[in-house]
């Protein structure tokens, strides 16, 4: 009865099983970790898109052409680079663009 219960609770097997259970409960689950990464990526993309929209709005309000003859270096990208100095997400996106461009040259 009660004595067997107390013996079981103080046994090595029970204690190690309890420790393993607590460690398992306290670990982050992989699905929640992946969901957090996805949410961070969505937030970063949302910030980049917000900067692009702001750049487009400004150029439109000032009636400035978005680009010259060179598609790769127009007013839109120049303004985006300027804002990228102050927006970490935009800067990371610009670095991705520059890396992709360097790989394709």
VMD Tcl script that draws the C-alpha trace (Angstrom):
set ca {
  {0.00 0.00 0.00}
  {1.28 3.29 1.22}
  {4.73 1.98 2.03}
  {5.16 0.63 -1.52}
  {4.06 4.00 -2.87}
  {6.68 5.83 -0.78}
  {9.35 3.36 -1.81}
  {8.44 3.86 -5.45}
  {8.52 7.67 -5.19}
  {12.02 7.61 -3.71}
  {13.38 5.00 -6.11}
  {16.11 5.89 -8.59}
  {13.90 4.99 -11.55}
  {11.06 7.24 -10.40}
  {13.34 10.20 -9.71}
  {15.09 9.91 -13.08}
  {11.71 9.57 -14.82}
  {10.46 12.74 -13.07}
  {13.60 14.63 -14.06}
  {13.18 13.48 -17.68}
  {9.50 14.49 -17.63}
  {10.30 17.99 -16.33}
  {13.06 18.43 -18.91}
  {10.74 17.29 -21.69}
  {7.97 19.67 -20.59}
  {10.36 22.63 -20.37}
  {11.88 22.11 -23.83}
  {10.59 24.19 -26.70}
  {8.67 22.22 -29.24}
  {10.01 22.26 -32.78}
  {6.68 23.32 -34.30}
  {6.45 26.41 -32.11}
  {10.06 27.26 -32.95}
  {9.32 26.97 -36.68}
  {6.18 29.06 -36.27}
  {8.21 31.78 -34.55}
  {10.74 31.78 -37.40}
  {7.93 32.03 -39.93}
  {6.32 34.90 -38.03}
  {9.66 36.75 -37.90}
  {10.07 36.33 -41.67}
  {6.54 37.63 -42.26}
  {7.20 40.65 -40.02}
  {10.46 41.40 -41.84}
  {8.79 41.11 -45.25}
  {5.97 43.35 -44.05}
  {8.51 45.99 -42.98}
  {10.32 45.78 -46.35}
  {7.04 46.13 -48.22}
  {6.12 49.12 -46.07}
  {9.41 50.81 -47.05}
  {8.82 50.04 -50.75}
  {5.30 51.50 -50.54}
  {6.64 54.63 -48.83}
  {9.28 55.02 -51.55}
  {6.66 54.60 -54.29}
  {4.33 57.08 -52.59}
  {7.08 59.68 -52.31}
  {8.21 59.30 -55.92}
  {4.60 59.48 -57.12}
  {3.78 62.56 -55.06}
  {6.86 64.34 -56.40}
  {6.15 63.05 -59.94}
  {9.64 61.58 -60.16}
  {10.29 58.71 -62.56}
  {10.94 55.44 -60.78}
  {13.90 54.55 -62.96}
  {16.09 55.76 -65.77}
  {17.13 53.54 -68.65}
  {18.95 51.22 -66.25}
  {16.46 48.95 -64.50}
  {19.00 47.96 -61.85}
  {19.78 51.44 -60.51}
  {16.77 53.71 -60.63}
  {15.28 56.29 -58.31}
  {13.18 53.70 -56.49}
  {16.16 51.53 -55.62}
  {18.25 54.58 -54.74}
  {15.60 55.85 -52.35}
  {15.17 52.34 -50.95}
  {18.94 52.19 -50.33}
  {18.78 55.52 -48.50}
  {16.00 54.34 -46.23}
  {17.83 51.02 -45.85}
  {20.48 52.88 -43.85}
  {17.88 53.38 -41.12}
  {15.72 50.27 -41.47}
  {17.47 47.01 -40.50}
  {14.94 44.85 -42.39}
  {15.34 46.92 -45.56}
  {19.13 46.73 -45.22}
  {19.00 42.91 -44.94}
  {16.77 42.78 -48.03}
  {19.19 44.99 -49.96}
  {22.07 42.70 -48.99}
  {20.09 39.74 -50.38}
  {19.51 41.66 -53.63}
  {23.19 42.57 -53.91}
  {24.31 38.97 -53.23}
  {21.89 37.60 -55.84}
  {23.05 40.21 -58.34}
  {26.72 39.35 -57.68}
  {26.04 35.64 -58.20}
  {24.31 36.30 -61.54}
  {27.07 38.51 -62.96}
}
mol new
graphics top color blue
foreach p $ca { graphics top sphere $p radius 0.5 }
foreach p [lrange $ca 0 end-1] q [lrange $ca 1 end] { graphics top cylinder $p $q radius 0.2 }
display resetview
